[in-house]
Amino acid sequence: MPSSEKVGSVSVVQYERILARLREAVEKLSKSQFIIGDGALEVCPMQDHGGRSGSDDFL
């Protein structure tokens, strides 16, 4: 595909650069979500099915 062609309003080369940046952003977001989830589970581990009961001590 010649670089003079366009995808939407940008060149194919610019489109590929944009796509690479977006893929990198998605990868970073995914990793961040796991880091946040892991930290949250350390602070407040998952409970057995049904969660906390009324007799549990509050944090």
C-alpha positions, 0 to 999 in steps of 0.5 A: 500500500503506497504511503500516499494513501490515506486512512480516514484523514491521515496517511497510512504511516501516521495511522500505523503510528497512532495504532502503535500508540493506542496498543501501547496505551491499552497494554499499560492500562491492562497492567495497571488494572492488575496492579490495582486489583492485586493491591486491593486484594492485599488490603481486603482479601476476598471473602467466602461466598456470600461475603461478610456477615453482620457479626464480622468486625468492621475494618 
